[in-house]
Amino acid sequence: MRYCLALDLKDDPALIAEYERQHEKARPEIADSIRSAGINDMQIFRAGNRLFMIIETDDDFSFETKAAMDAANPAVQEWEAFVSTFQQPLPFAKPGEKWVPMKQIFALQ
């Protein structure tokens, strides 16, 4: 399965540069937690302060299961608290929603 999600960064060039620097090499414990949740590939792109994430998952992947795994993992909780200092919700995000799933509107057949 493929999922596409979006999130905004705070519109501050220094914060954006540091966020990118923090993502140059994945922390091993974070990469391990992503893979163990059934995510086979993850890519993040940026345009201005908007982030776009593509994830490729196993067929049995579940955002709910991943959220539960993340909640039980202190390293992930520390990472999420850290990166949230750079992030801001999209204007239309639900309360507490970080990465917002995107709706596919076109596919070249």
CYANA upper distance limits for C-alpha pairs under 8 A (distance plus 0.5 A):
  1 MET  CA     56 GLU  CA      6.09
  1 MET  CA     57 THR  CA      5.65
  1 MET  CA     58 ASP  CA      6.92
  1 MET  CA     59 ASP  CA      6.47
  2 ARG  CA     54 ILE  CA      7.40
  2 ARG  CA     55 ILE  CA      6.11
  2 ARG  CA     56 GLU  CA      5.05
  2 ARG  CA     57 THR  CA      6.86
  3 TYR  CA     53 MET  CA      8.49
  3 TYR  CA     54 ILE  CA      6.21
  3 TYR  CA     55 ILE  CA      5.78
  3 TYR  CA     56 GLU  CA      7.12
  3 TYR  CA    101 PRO  CA      7.70
  3 TYR  CA    102 MET  CA      8.19
  4 CYS  CA     52 PHE  CA      7.47
  4 CYS  CA     53 MET  CA      6.01
  4 CYS  CA     54 ILE  CA      5.06
  4 CYS  CA     55 ILE  CA      7.01
  4 CYS  CA    101 PRO  CA      6.45
  4 CYS  CA    102 MET  CA      5.96
  4 CYS  CA    103 LYS  CA      8.35
  5 LEU  CA     52 PHE  CA      6.24
  5 LEU  CA     53 MET  CA      5.58
  5 LEU  CA     54 ILE  CA      7.09
  5 LEU  CA     99 TRP  CA      6.17
  5 LEU  CA    100 VAL  CA      5.65
  5 LEU  CA    101 PRO  CA      4.81
  5 LEU  CA    102 MET  CA      5.69
  6 ALA  CA     50 ARG  CA      7.60
  6 ALA  CA     51 LEU  CA      5.97
  6 ALA  CA     52 PHE  CA      5.10
  6 ALA  CA     53 MET  CA      6.71
  6 ALA  CA     90 LEU  CA      8.37
  6 ALA  CA     99 TRP  CA      5.89
  6 ALA  CA    100 VAL  CA      5.72
  6 ALA  CA    101 PRO  CA      7.08
  6 ALA  CA    102 MET  CA      7.29
  7 LEU  CA     50 ARG  CA      6.50
  7 LEU  CA     51 LEU  CA      5.63
  7 LEU  CA     52 PHE  CA      7.23
  7 LEU  CA     87 GLN  CA      7.93
  7 LEU  CA     88 GLN  CA      7.69
  7 LEU  CA     89 PRO  CA      6.72
  7 LEU  CA     90 LEU  CA      6.40
  7 LEU  CA     98 LYS  CA      7.02
  7 LEU  CA     99 TRP  CA      5.60
  7 LEU  CA    100 VAL  CA      6.96
  8 ASP  CA     49 ASN  CA      6.09
  8 ASP  CA     50 ARG  CA      4.96
  8 ASP  CA     51 LEU  CA      6.21
  8 ASP  CA     87 GLN  CA      6.43
  8 ASP  CA     88 GLN  CA      5.90
  8 ASP  CA     89 PRO  CA      6.55
  8 ASP  CA     90 LEU  CA      6.37
  9 LEU  CA     16 ILE  CA      7.36
  9 LEU  CA     49 ASN  CA      5.48
  9 LEU  CA     50 ARG  CA      6.75
  9 LEU  CA     51 LEU  CA      7.71
  9 LEU  CA     86 PHE  CA      6.16
  9 LEU  CA     87 GLN  CA      4.70
  9 LEU  CA     88 GLN  CA      5.96
 10 LYS  CA     15 LEU  CA      7.72
 10 LYS  CA     16 ILE  CA      7.92
 10 LYS  CA     49 ASN  CA      7.18
 10 LYS  CA     86 PHE  CA      6.26
 10 LYS  CA     87 GLN  CA      6.04
 10 LYS  CA     88 GLN  CA      6.29
 11 ASP  CA     15 LEU  CA      8.34
 11 ASP  CA     16 ILE  CA      7.90
 11 ASP  CA     48 GLY  CA      8.47
 11 ASP  CA     49 ASN  CA      6.17
 12 ASP  CA     16 ILE  CA      6.62
 13 PRO  CA     17 ALA  CA      6.57
 14 ALA  CA     18 GLU  CA      6.75
 15 LEU  CA     19 TYR  CA      6.55
 15 LEU  CA     86 PHE  CA      6.68
 16 ILE  CA     20 GLU  CA      6.74
 16 ILE  CA     49 ASN  CA      7.74
 16 ILE  CA     86 PHE  CA      7.78
 17 ALA  CA     21 ARG  CA      6.70
 18 GLU  CA     22 GLN  CA      6.62
 19 TYR  CA     23 HIS  CA      6.97
 19 TYR  CA     83 VAL  CA      7.91
 19 TYR  CA     86 PHE  CA      7.26
 20 GLU  CA     24 GLU  CA      6.88
 22 GLN  CA     26 ALA  CA      8.42
 26 ALA  CA     30 ILE  CA      7.37
 26 ALA  CA     31 ALA  CA      6.53
 27 ARG  CA     31 ALA  CA      6.66
 28 PRO  CA     32 ASP  CA      6.50
 29 GLU  CA     33 SER  CA      6.73
 29 GLU  CA     75 ALA  CA      7.41
 29 GLU  CA     76 VAL  CA      8.37
 30 ILE  CA     34 ILE  CA      6.77
 30 ILE  CA     75 ALA  CA      7.60
 30 ILE  CA     76 VAL  CA      6.66
 30 ILE  CA     79 TRP  CA      8.29
 31 ALA  CA     35 ARG  CA      6.76
 32 ASP  CA     36 SER  CA      6.51
 33 SER  CA     37 ALA  CA      6.79
 33 SER  CA     70 ASP  CA      8.12
 33 SER  CA     76 VAL  CA      8.12
 34 ILE  CA     38 GLY  CA      7.57
 34 ILE  CA     39 ILE  CA      6.30
 35 ARG  CA     39 ILE  CA      5.44
 35 ARG  CA     40 ASN  CA      6.48
 37 ALA  CA     61 PHE  CA      7.51
 37 ALA  CA     65 THR  CA      7.92
 37 ALA  CA     66 LYS  CA      5.97
 37 ALA  CA     69 MET  CA      7.93
 38 GLY  CA     57 THR  CA      6.07
 38 GLY  CA     58 ASP  CA      5.82
 38 GLY  CA     60 ASP  CA      8.08
 38 GLY  CA     61 PHE  CA      5.98
 39 ILE  CA     55 ILE  CA      7.15
 39 ILE  CA     56 GLU  CA      6.40
 39 ILE  CA     57 THR  CA      4.81
 39 ILE  CA     58 ASP  CA      6.95
 39 ILE  CA     61 PHE  CA      7.82
 40 ASN  CA     55 ILE  CA      7.97
 40 ASN  CA     56 GLU  CA      6.03
 40 ASN  CA     57 THR  CA      5.80
 40 ASN  CA     58 ASP  CA      7.49
 41 ASP  CA     54 ILE  CA      8.45
 41 ASP  CA     55 ILE  CA      6.06
 41 ASP  CA     56 GLU  CA      5.53
 41 ASP  CA     57 THR  CA      7.56
 42 MET  CA     53 MET  CA      7.47
 42 MET  CA     54 ILE  CA      6.18
 42 MET  CA     55 ILE  CA      4.91
 42 MET  CA     56 GLU  CA      6.98
 43 GLN  CA     53 MET  CA      6.06
 43 GLN  CA     54 ILE  CA      5.78
 43 GLN  CA     55 ILE  CA      7.05
 44 ILE  CA     51 LEU  CA      7.13
 44 ILE  CA     52 PHE  CA      6.07
 44 ILE  CA     53 MET  CA      4.83
 44 ILE  CA     54 ILE  CA      7.00
 45 PHE  CA     51 LEU  CA      6.14
 45 PHE  CA     52 PHE  CA      5.58
 45 PHE  CA     53 MET  CA      6.84
 46 ARG  CA     50 ARG  CA      6.14
 46 ARG  CA     51 LEU  CA      5.05
 46 ARG  CA     52 PHE  CA      6.74
 47 ALA  CA     51 LEU  CA      7.10
 57 THR  CA     61 PHE  CA      6.51
 61 PHE  CA     65 THR  CA      8.20
 61 PHE  CA     66 LYS  CA      8.48
 62 SER  CA     66 LYS  CA      6.78
 63 PHE  CA     67 ALA  CA      6.56
 64 GLU  CA     68 ALA  CA      6.79
 65 THR  CA     69 MET  CA      6.68
 66 LYS  CA     70 ASP  CA      6.53
 67 ALA  CA     71 ALA  CA      6.60
 68 ALA  CA     72 ALA  CA      6.92
 69 MET  CA     73 ASN  CA      6.89
 70 ASP  CA     74 PRO  CA      8.41
 70 ASP  CA     76 VAL  CA      6.28
 70 ASP  CA     77 GLN  CA      7.24
 71 ALA  CA     76 VAL  CA      8.12
 71 ALA  CA     77 GLN  CA      7.09
 73 ASN  CA     77 GLN  CA      6.80
 74 PRO  CA     78 GLU  CA      6.62
 75 ALA  CA     79 TRP  CA      6.71
 76 VAL  CA     80 GLU  CA      6.50
 77 GLN  CA     81 ALA  CA      6.63
 78 GLU  CA     82 PHE  CA      6.71
 79 TRP  CA     83 VAL  CA      6.68
 80 GLU  CA     84 SER  CA      6.42
 81 ALA  CA     85 THR  CA      7.50
 82 PHE  CA     86 PHE  CA      8.35
 83 VAL  CA     87 GLN  CA      7.10
 84 SER  CA     88 GLN  CA      7.87
 88 GLN  CA     98 LYS  CA      8.22
 89 PRO  CA     93 ALA  CA      6.58
 89 PRO  CA     97 GLU  CA      7.51
 89 PRO  CA     98 LYS  CA      6.20
 89 PRO  CA     99 TRP  CA      8.25
 90 LEU  CA     98 LYS  CA      8.31
 90 LEU  CA    100 VAL  CA      8.19
 93 ALA  CA     97 GLU  CA      6.27
 93 ALA  CA     98 LYS  CA      7.80
 93 ALA  CA    100 VAL  CA      7.07
